[in-house]
Amino acid sequence: MLRSSKNKGGKLNLEKKNLLLMGLLSALTSIFQIYAISLTLVAYVSALKRISAVLSVFRGRLIFKEKEIRERVLGATIMVLGVFIII
């Protein structure tokens, strides 16, 4: 991105707060997931994490007005069912 851009880093500087927030939330997600694994079985933690994929699809529809919600829900549901089959 930086090589092909005419405005070297200009847009990146504007989004530093958002990038920092996303990085912090991603780090917290990993920390909580590792902590949850230490408390219970890995399969349960994984199943719970996959269920959040379905919820994310619905949030995408509500917040970002995404289209083709059926296909997205179907794909996320198949992922969740796969985790339950593994359990």
C-alpha positions in Angstrom: 0.0 0.0 0.0 2.7 2.4 1.0 4.7 1.7 -2.2 1.8 2.3 -4.6 0.3 5.2 -2.8 1.0 8.8 -3.8 0.1 10.0 -0.3 2.7 8.0 1.7 1.1 7.2 5.0 -1.3 10.2 5.0 -4.4 8.1 5.1 -2.9 5.8 7.6 -2.2 8.7 10.0 -5.8 9.7 9.9 -6.9 6.2 11.0 -4.4 5.6 13.8 -7.1 5.8 16.5 -9.3 3.3 14.8 -6.4 0.9 14.1 -5.3 1.2 17.7 -8.8 0.4 18.9 -9.2 -2.6 16.6 -5.8 -3.9 17.7 -6.7 -3.5 21.4 -10.0 -5.3 20.9 -8.3 -8.1 19.0 -5.7 -8.5 21.7 -8.4 -8.6 24.4 -10.3 -11.2 22.4 -7.2 -13.4 22.3 -6.6 -12.9 26.0 -10.1 -13.8 27.0 -10.1 -16.8 24.7 -6.9 -18.2 26.2 -8.3 -17.6 29.7 -11.6 -19.4 28.8 -9.6 -22.4 27.4 -7.9 -22.6 30.8 -11.3 -22.8 32.5 -13.1 -25.3 30.3 -12.7 -27.6 27.3 -11.4 -26.2 24.0 -14.3 -27.5 22.0 -16.8 -25.5 24.1 -14.7 -22.3 23.7 -14.5 -22.9 20.0 -18.2 -23.5 19.7 -18.9 -20.2 21.5 -16.5 -18.4 19.3 -18.2 -19.7 16.2 -21.6 -18.7 17.4 -20.3 -15.2 17.5 -19.9 -15.5 13.7 -23.6 -15.8 13.2 -24.2 -12.8 15.5 -21.6 -10.8 13.5 -23.6 -11.5 10.3 -26.7 -10.0 11.9 -24.8 -7.0 13.2 -23.4 -6.5 9.7 -27.0 -6.3 8.4 -28.2 -3.9 11.1 -25.2 -1.6 11.3 -23.7 -1.7 7.7 -26.9 -2.5 5.8 -25.2 -5.5 4.1 -27.1 -7.3 1.4 -27.5 -11.0 0.7 -28.1 -11.8 4.3 -29.4 -15.3 3.6 -26.2 -16.6 2.1 -24.1 -15.1 4.9 -26.4 -16.6 7.6 -26.3 -20.0 5.8 -22.5 -19.9 5.7 -22.1 -18.9 9.3 -24.6 -21.5 10.4 -22.7 -24.3 8.5 -19.5 -23.2 10.4 -21.3 -23.4 13.7 -22.9 -26.8 12.9 -19.4 -28.1 12.0 -18.1 -27.1 15.4 -21.1 -28.9 17.1 -20.4 -32.0 15.0 -16.8 -32.0 16.2 -17.9 -31.7 19.8 
